[in-house]
Amino acid sequence: MTDKYKRTIGRAESNTIQVNYEDVSEHHAIVYVEGRELIIEDLNSTNGTFVNGFRIKKVALKPEDKVSIVKHPFDVIPIFKKLMLEPEFNDYSSEFNSLKKVYDDYQTEKDRIVKEGQRKLSLKKFMIMSLPVIVFVSLYAFFSGDGSRGVFFFPVYIALNSLLQATAMFLTTDKKRDEKLKQAKINFNKKYKCPRCKTYQLSKEWELHRDDKQCPNCKAVWAKEYIPEF
Ligand SMILES: [Zn+2]
């Protein structure tokens, strides 16, 4: 299939695509398939080949790229349209399928962080609620008449200690949880992208993206047996 998509571009008649302008070199550039990419390569032309305004030597093209031979626009869409129908070029369903695990793992991780936060919160509540009991017991011990200062100071120590710990947890736990959730989301977003262009960010449930059948950005096929649309 590879040779079917080879295009030589230049002023010479022997090119697949003749671009007949003075500033275009005889053999200016070549477009070809390499692996699962459409490549454009400049053949050391005098005035250059440009992709999105940048002079290039060799780059992999995307359908939305603006290509020009010197300043003459060269439309890559017709090549892409045919190429996208080639399963060996455009079928990203197995890579896309592996994103299901990425999505599921993220949900599990989120649940785990939230539950862990709830456990800490319960402990914090318990400690705050136990304070009055400790104070009461210590006051009772002090005034109950046996007069032992030791019995008084020990519960006061525990009460203060619990108060400090509870305050510390109150100030830190939720922040830590939010920070963990934020980090998990950042890591998830890095992986949850279109496997081909890696620029299209997925955000919905995996199944909903699969129903889209193809990447809205690069048109890679996500669901097998699907014929891409432009
Ligand atoms: Zn894509």
Residues whose N, C-alpha, C, O or C-beta is under 5 A from the ligand:
A	BS01	ZN	C194 R196 C197 K198 Y200 C215 N217 C218 K219 A220
